[in-house]
Amino acid sequence: MSHALVYGGGGALGRAIVGHLRKSNWKVTSVDFTSNNEATNNVVLDMNASAASLETTGRDVEARVAKVLGSESGKLGVVVNAAGGWAGGNLADDALYSNVSLMISQSVNSSVISARLASQHLKECVRETFRSFGTC
């Protein structure tokens, strides 16, 4: 059975991706602020801890994903980043700048962390496919 990691697996898009993968008989690990009942495994992030630096958050997520994957490390068939989205609110809102800062942090940081997780946990043939545009 193939194994996928979906960063943002608790949001609307992430839930749809997790559901589709599960219906296709994939094991799925969801990483988000909320758990996804359809996922095989969940790494639930702490909203307050995620406001920390990229390095602190990234290292925490790496360790928690490695623990969930265990002996399956290096065996993911796909890593999907479905996290982020518009959270800026109304442009006239006094909280606009803090909302946009949080949105940028969540979108960019999740992309960096997802890419890092892919470099650590994708099957070697998948990594080679991306390098050479071949098939796995």
C-alpha positions, 0 to 999 in steps of 0.5 A: 500500500502506498503512503502519502503525507498531506500538509494541511490535511485538515482544511477543505482542500486537504480533506478532499485530497486525503479522502481521495487518497484513502478511497484509492487505498493509500495510507495517509498522514495528515499534518494540520492544526486539526485531525482528519478522521479519514487519515491513517495518521495525524500530526496535530500542530499547536497553533501557538507553537506554530507561531514560532520561528520557521526553524523551530516549527520545521524541526518539530514537524520533522521529528513528529513526522519521523516518529509517525512514519517510523520504519516507513521513513523514506517510503512516501509515494507523495507529499502534498502541501494543501496548507495556506490560503487567504486569511487577510480579512477585510482590507479596511480592518485594523488587523490586516497587517497581522492577519496577512503576516500570519497568512504569509507565514503559514503559506510559505513555511508550510511549503518549505517544511513540506519540501524538506519532508519530501527530501527526507521521506520520499521513496528514492525512485520518486526523488530520482523521477523528479531529478530526471523526469523519468518514471518510478 
